Amino acid sequence: NQRLDREAAFRAAKAEVLQTAEPGLIETEEAEDTTRLTQKDILDSAGVGVARKYFSFDLPYGPYNCSLTRNGAHLLVGGRKGHVAFMHLVWCSWL
């Protein structure tokens, strides 16, 4: 029974981290231009659940467009020259 209690507590904690009921935002000073925010600024403002999903990749032959699924589990990347990639973001692996 202790194992089941631990599993239930783990599932509850995981669900709390993944809850997306409240959208995130970055508050700036009144005169600050938000188009000048860097990825480091965003990462520094992000919660632990978001920050651990941070990754970086360098793709040649750009530019590329990216699209995320609604649940944030998958990333689709498409390039002007026909390159297409699909990534599972939970496992950080290309599909």
Disulfide bonds with the S-S distance in Angstrom:
none
